[in-house]
Amino acid sequence: MTLIVSHNPARPAEILTEIPGAGAFGVAGAVERARAASRPWARGGAAGRAAALHAAAARVEQAGEELGALVVREVGKPFAEARGEVARTVAILRYYAQQPYDPVGSVHEPAAGAGLLFTRRAPYGVAGLITPWNFPLAIPVWKAAPALAAGNAVVVKPAPPATACALRLAELLEGVLPDGVFTVVPGGAEEGAALVDSADVVSFTGSTAVGRAVVQVATVRGVPVQAEMGGQNAAIVLPDADVAATAAQLAGAIAGFAGQKCTATKRVFVVGDPAPLRDALVAALEALGTGDPGDPATVCGPLISAAARDAVLSAASGGRVLTGGAAPAGLDGWYAAPTLADALPDDHVLATDEVFGPIAALIPAPDLDTALARADSVAHGLVSSVHTADLDTALRCADRLATGMVKVNAPTTGVDFHLPFGGDKASSHGPREQGKAAMDFYTRTRTVTMVPTA
C-alpha cells in the first residue's frame, strides 16, 4: 500500500500529511457506499439537496481562516490567493445550492395525436472526481457541487500533495451531507485508476498524459468523462496597448502562485517593437519577487516540489534570460524567481510545451497575423489574452484564436465559476466544467412518451 506524504513547499521538512493510500479495495468500498447513498440523496427532492449545499457553504465559510492557512502550508499558495480560494469555494457551493430548483427537462408537442412528450434529466449515480493540488479546495468543489446538486454521490481522489486539504474538507462536510454522499480516498495512480474503473461518470483535472489515459479507460467502459489537461497560454500585445497596465497584468498571470495554474500566461507575443513592453514586464516581474506564502504581500511563493523548481530552472536555458532564471538565495523551500526569456529557438520548450512555474517566453511578432498563427501553433488551446485599445482588433482575435476562452485586456488567469470553463485541442476533452454546463455533464437525459389509453 502506498504511503501518501505531503510537505510544506516553503519549508520542506514540515510534513502536513502522512497516510496510507486507500488502495484499489478501499476505492471499491467507497464507490459501493456512495452508490447506496446516491439513491436516497437523489430521491430526497430539490429542497433537501439545496439545503445541504447551503449548509456545506456555511460550514466552509466558518472554517475559512483555518482552511486558508492550511492551503498556504500544504501547497504554498500565497496568503491572499488562499483566502480568495476559500471565498470562491463558498460561492461555488452557494451557486450550485440553487441549481436543484432549475428545470430538469422540457415538454414537447407529440408529432401526431394526443399525448404528452417530455424530457427529464437524471443523475448517473456515482461521480468519480480526480483533482489536482493547485486548487485544493475550489476544484474538488467545482466538480462535486454540481454533481451533488444533480443527485449524484461523489468520490474524490485528490492529488497527493493536497491530501490534507481534501481530508479536512471531507471532515467539515460530515453531518452536513448524508453519509457516503461525499467521500475522499487518498492515494496515487492505483487509486485513481480504480476510481475510473468503477465510477458512473468521471471528471479529471491534471496532466495531459494522465488525462488521456483516463479518457481512454472511461470511454472503453462507456461512461461519460471530461478531462482538463493544461494550457500553453498566449498573450498577444498590440502596439496600442497600455504598456504599464498590460505589464502588470502579465506579471501576475506569469508569476502569481509561482505560475502553477493551467491558465497562467506562458508566451507573450509582442506585435511591433518589443522594447517598451519588454522593459516594463521585466520591471513588473522583478517587483513581484518571491517570498514566504504566509506573508500577505507575497505574490510568487514556492513551487510544489524540488522537481518542479528544477524544471523551471532548466527551461530558462537555451535563450536570453531577461530576468530570473535562478533560485533566490536565503529561502528554505522550492523557489524559483519570476523568469522571462527571449531570443528562443522555435522548438524551445517554452515556445512549445507547458512549464508549470513562474516562467514565460517573450516572442516578437512583425504583425498580428503572425502572432495569431504562432499563438495557435501549439498542441494546447485553453485560454489566450489580447491587449489592445481597438475593438475591431479584439473581435478579430476572439474569432480567430483556437482557445476555449479569450480574454481582452485582462490576464489569462482568473475565471468566472458561473460560466463554462474548458479549452480546445489537447487542453480539454468532453463537456465544459462549471456554470450550468456542469449540470448537463452530471446528468443523463430521458425522453418519455405518454399517450392516452383510449
WOHULIN-V499998 format. One record per backbone hydrogen bond with DSSP energy under -0.5 kcal/mol. CO is the residue of the C=O (numbers start at 1). NH is the residue of the N-H. If there is no record, write none. Layout:
BEGIN
co=CO nh=NH
co=CO nh=NH
END
This chain:
BEGIN
co=2 nh=4
co=2 nh=21
co=3 nh=5
co=4 nh=19
co=6 nh=16
co=6 nh=17
co=7 nh=9
co=8 nh=11
co=9 nh=334
co=11 nh=8
co=11 nh=14
co=13 nh=15
co=14 nh=8
co=14 nh=16
co=17 nh=6
co=19 nh=4
co=22 nh=26
co=23 nh=27
co=24 nh=28
co=25 nh=29
co=26 nh=30
co=27 nh=31
co=28 nh=32
co=29 nh=33
co=30 nh=34
co=31 nh=35
co=32 nh=36
co=33 nh=37
co=34 nh=38
co=35 nh=39
co=36 nh=40
co=37 nh=41
co=38 nh=42
co=39 nh=43
co=40 nh=44
co=42 nh=45
co=45 nh=49
co=46 nh=50
co=47 nh=51
co=48 nh=52
co=49 nh=53
co=50 nh=54
co=51 nh=55
co=52 nh=56
co=53 nh=57
co=54 nh=58
co=55 nh=59
co=56 nh=60
co=57 nh=61
co=58 nh=62
co=59 nh=63
co=61 nh=64
co=63 nh=67
co=64 nh=68
co=65 nh=69
co=66 nh=70
co=67 nh=71
co=68 nh=72
co=69 nh=73
co=70 nh=74
co=71 nh=75
co=71 nh=76
co=71 nh=77
co=72 nh=76
co=78 nh=82
co=79 nh=83
co=80 nh=84
co=81 nh=85
co=82 nh=86
co=83 nh=87
co=84 nh=88
co=85 nh=89
co=86 nh=90
co=87 nh=91
co=88 nh=92
co=89 nh=93
co=90 nh=94
co=91 nh=95
co=92 nh=96
co=93 nh=97
co=94 nh=98
co=95 nh=98
co=96 nh=99
co=96 nh=100
co=98 nh=101
co=99 nh=102
co=104 nh=121
co=106 nh=119
co=108 nh=117
co=116 nh=450
co=117 nh=108
co=118 nh=448
co=120 nh=446
co=122 nh=444
co=125 nh=153
co=126 nh=128
co=126 nh=200
co=126 nh=201
co=127 nh=129
co=127 nh=155
co=128 nh=130
co=128 nh=203
co=129 nh=131
co=129 nh=157
co=130 nh=205
co=131 nh=159
co=133 nh=136
co=135 nh=139
co=135 nh=140
co=137 nh=141
co=138 nh=142
co=139 nh=143
co=140 nh=144
co=141 nh=145
co=143 nh=147
co=144 nh=148
co=145 nh=149
co=146 nh=150
co=147 nh=152
co=148 nh=151
co=153 nh=127
co=154 nh=183
co=155 nh=129
co=156 nh=158
co=156 nh=185
co=157 nh=131
co=159 nh=162
co=160 nh=163
co=162 nh=166
co=163 nh=167
co=164 nh=168
co=165 nh=169
co=166 nh=170
co=167 nh=171
co=168 nh=172
co=169 nh=173
co=170 nh=174
co=171 nh=174
co=173 nh=176
co=173 nh=177
co=177 nh=175
co=178 nh=181
co=181 nh=154
co=183 nh=156
co=184 nh=186
co=186 nh=22
co=188 nh=192
co=189 nh=193
co=190 nh=194
co=191 nh=195
co=192 nh=196
co=193 nh=197
co=194 nh=198
co=195 nh=198
co=195 nh=199
co=200 nh=224
co=201 nh=128
co=202 nh=226
co=203 nh=130
co=204 nh=228
co=207 nh=211
co=208 nh=212
co=209 nh=213
co=210 nh=214
co=211 nh=215
co=212 nh=216
co=213 nh=217
co=214 nh=218
co=215 nh=219
co=216 nh=220
co=217 nh=221
co=218 nh=222
co=218 nh=223
co=224 nh=202
co=226 nh=204
co=227 nh=229
co=227 nh=429
co=228 nh=206
co=233 nh=266
co=233 nh=267
co=234 nh=385
co=235 nh=237
co=235 nh=269
co=236 nh=238
co=236 nh=387
co=237 nh=271
co=238 nh=241
co=241 nh=243
co=242 nh=246
co=243 nh=247
co=244 nh=248
co=245 nh=249
co=246 nh=250
co=247 nh=251
co=248 nh=252
co=249 nh=253
co=250 nh=254
co=251 nh=255
co=252 nh=256
co=253 nh=265
co=255 nh=258
co=256 nh=259
co=257 nh=260
co=259 nh=261
co=261 nh=264
co=264 nh=233
co=266 nh=361
co=267 nh=235
co=267 nh=269
co=268 nh=270
co=268 nh=363
co=269 nh=237
co=269 nh=271
co=270 nh=272
co=270 nh=365
co=274 nh=278
co=275 nh=279
co=276 nh=280
co=277 nh=281
co=278 nh=282
co=279 nh=283
co=280 nh=284
co=281 nh=285
co=282 nh=286
co=283 nh=287
co=284 nh=288
co=285 nh=289
co=292 nh=295
co=293 nh=79
co=294 nh=296
co=295 nh=298
co=299 nh=257
co=299 nh=301
co=300 nh=291
co=305 nh=309
co=306 nh=310
co=307 nh=311
co=308 nh=312
co=309 nh=313
co=310 nh=314
co=311 nh=315
co=312 nh=316
co=314 nh=317
co=316 nh=319
co=319 nh=321
co=320 nh=322
co=320 nh=342
co=323 nh=340
co=326 nh=328
co=326 nh=337
co=328 nh=331
co=331 nh=333
co=333 nh=335
co=334 nh=303
co=337 nh=325
co=339 nh=360
co=340 nh=322
co=340 nh=323
co=341 nh=362
co=342 nh=320
co=345 nh=348
co=348 nh=351
co=348 nh=352
co=349 nh=353
co=354 nh=356
co=355 nh=357
co=357 nh=359
co=358 nh=339
co=360 nh=341
co=361 nh=268
co=361 nh=363
co=363 nh=270
co=365 nh=272
co=367 nh=371
co=368 nh=372
co=369 nh=373
co=370 nh=374
co=371 nh=375
co=372 nh=376
co=374 nh=377
co=379 nh=426
co=381 nh=404
co=381 nh=424
co=382 nh=405
co=383 nh=234
co=384 nh=407
co=385 nh=236
co=386 nh=388
co=386 nh=409
co=387 nh=238
co=389 nh=391
co=390 nh=394
co=391 nh=395
co=392 nh=396
co=393 nh=397
co=394 nh=398
co=395 nh=399
co=396 nh=400
co=397 nh=401
co=401 nh=403
co=405 nh=384
co=407 nh=386
co=407 nh=409
co=415 nh=417
co=416 nh=419
co=417 nh=435
co=421 nh=433
co=424 nh=381
co=424 nh=427
co=425 nh=428
co=427 nh=229
co=429 nh=227
co=433 nh=421
co=434 nh=437
co=434 nh=438
co=435 nh=438
co=435 nh=439
co=436 nh=440
co=437 nh=441
co=438 nh=442
co=440 nh=443
co=442 nh=124
co=444 nh=122
co=446 nh=120
co=446 nh=448
co=448 nh=118
co=450 nh=116
END
